[in-house]
């Protein structure tokens, strides 16, 4: 691995302290491609899928909906605390329409096709109760996963959603094969608001303590995105927003591919700072944007997924100094290879020059400033959502419009327009839409991902 440190080359000589941005990027070495096929760690994955009633509701086309409504077969009902349309059809009347569960079954079949003999897996279904469908077993037994996927449509675990019960069952299974030289993951899929969010947070804390990374997938518009994002970020996992259920198999494939590409584990950055330099804030800048605890002694970056290497944006407050070159910090990257202890793998100095020349002081590094813009948009949407929640309509509107304009300038037109639309909605209705909130929370976190 290599560690690349980028700062703007110059800083003006003044009597004031300055804010300096630094981008630290982890770059897989030239042998990374070989490592992903020959020496990656085995995967130990626990799959936790929502099997509540809402997952089995047929996804109708507009024409199908109109036809059923005209026949008096459609009515509204509360499922998982959400008002949805349900259909009462006479015996023998068939509706040819897939459900969320159908696409989940497709995803599990796709997972079965990707598991390697050295991997391990387990499957838990949950709703009001949790059911262990496949205990932790070798990747050579993938037919068990295919068979269990077919049974998903036959089980009845109740109408409500208690996700923590599924997580508890899964963690017990993942723990059977958890080890330092194995990549342990829990992947949770749900389409509704869970009744036990506090329990979910407790289990993700336990998972983190046991070295298990939790990734979450929210399906549709009626799930608690704040909870699912928090669960993933607390353990270093990924959070997915799946609007179209047909994308469920792709999301599972992406998660599995990332987990199976891990060679280096437990990446951490340590910053050695002069006594007059202060680390004010830190944000993960890739593969997703997130807040990081600004602790110079240990900035945790999780595992190195070769196709999505991590990067960190630092905010350093530096003192006034005379003309000359100075070291703002020394960054040390530590990591652990399979079956090995932590070791230093790279070290770089953050250097900058104080100048009295205005032309030099105005020079900026394009890649660094682009990262600053992306993180700024992420921070603005988070602040806007919080202000909207507190009833500060003017503040929320102002921040959303600023962020939307930034994004449009960056070429992110769709996300920028969503922000501007939500700003207008707040002004009109006093709150943001569920769809808009989810698009902003997930979209600004994934600004660093290449568009497909």
Secondary structure, DSSP 8 states (H G I E B T S, - for coil): -EEEEEE-SEEE--SS-EEEEEEEEEE--TTHHHHHHHT--EEEEEEEEE-SGGGGSB---HHHHHHHHHTT-EEEEEETTEEEEEE---TT------BHHHHHHHHHHHHHHH--TT-EEEEEEESSSEEEEEEEEEGGGTHHHHHHHHHGGG----SS--HHHHHHHHHHHHTTT--TTEEEEEEEEESS--S-HHHHHHHHHHHHHTTEEEEEEEESSSS-HHHHHHHHHHHT--EEEESSGGGHHHHHHHHHHHHTTB-SEEEEEEEEE-TT-EEEEEEEEESS-EEE---TT-EEEE--BGGG--EEEEEEEE----SEEEEEEEEEEEEE-TTS--EEEEEEEEEEEEES-HHHHT---HHHHHHHHHHHHHHHHHHHHHHHHTT-HHHHHHHHHHHHHHHHHTT-HHHHHHHHHHHHHHHHHSS--HHHHHHHHHHHHTTTS---
